[in-house]
Amino acid sequence: MAIEGSCHCGAVKIEIAEAPVQVTSCNCSICRRLGTLWAYYPSTKVRIVGDTATYRWGDKTIDFHHCARCGITTHWSPIAGVRGEDRMGINARLLGDEVLARARVRRLDGANENWSYLD
């Protein structure tokens, strides 16, 4: 894994092999409050080190993870047996500025629950 990111206190680290080409800014009720930019990867392409706590919301198909120490949202993961796809989202804001600066930001309309891109 070549690219690393971490929560504010450094207790949770995220490692990915490739920088995101695109990140998603979602305006659903939770994502807009979290302020995350999501980068999506197969779970086999992400390494998470450290303790997280989870929050399950909405249709209860994913768990939002945050650092158990500083509270920063680190990623979301599908709930086993509920979601069929092997995809997770990492909070790309935890990556270095130089990594995030190269990614295209797409805006997703989750507020109206049509889940389509606005751009």
Buried (B, 14 or more C-beta within 10 A) or exposed (E): EEBBBBBEEEBBBBBBEEBBEEBBBBEBEBBEEBEBBBBBBEBEBBEBEBEBEEEEEEEEEBBBBBBBBEEBBBBBBBEEEEBEEEBBBBBBBBBEEEBBEEBEEBEBBBEEEEEEEEE
